[in-house]
Amino acid sequence: MIVTHNQENKTRIVTAPQSSLFLSLTATNIPSTVISVELNKNESVEWIWTMYPNGQEAVTGYNIITNS
């Protein structure tokens, strides 16, 4: 996961974790549908994972959580 800080706006960009690789000659690797999210200083992200029938997992969504 890569985090980039923007001092001007007090935000940061957090990249989504990569999908799990499924090594098979017949399977297609499914990329995550979320690339990154921009968060304020008091926010964190919870990634939503989907498991496919072939066993591969990919990030398909996220929830932004406001920290107190």
KAVEN-V800071 format. One record per residue. N is the residue number from 1. RES is the residue in three letters. OMEGA is omega in whole degrees, 0 to 359 (NA if undefined). Layout:
n=(N;N)
res=(RES;RES)
omega=(OMEGA;OMEGA)
This chain:
n=(1;2;3;4;5;6;7;8;9;10;11;12;13;14;15;16;17;18;19;20;21;22;23;24;25;26;27;28;29;30;31;32;33;34;35;36;37;38;39;40;41;42;43;44;45;46;47;48;49;50;51;52;53;54;55;56;57;58;59;60;61;62;63;64;65;66;67;68)
res=(MET;ILE;VAL;THR;HIS;ASN;GLN;GLU;ASN;LYS;THR;ARG;ILE;VAL;THR;ALA;PRO;GLN;SER;SER;LEU;PHE;LEU;SER;LEU;THR;ALA;THR;ASN;ILE;PRO;SER;THR;VAL;ILE;SER;VAL;GLU;LEU;ASN;LYS;ASN;GLU;SER;VAL;GLU;TRP;ILE;TRP;THR;MET;TYR;PRO;ASN;GLY;GLN;GLU;ALA;VAL;THR;GLY;TYR;ASN;ILE;ILE;THR;ASN;SER)
omega=(179;178;177;181;175;183;183;183;182;178;175;178;181;179;179;174;178;176;178;178;178;185;179;179;184;184;175;177;183;179;174;180;178;180;181;175;176;185;171;183;184;182;172;184;174;182;177;182;173;176;182;183;181;179;180;177;179;175;181;179;180;172;174;183;176;180;180;NA)
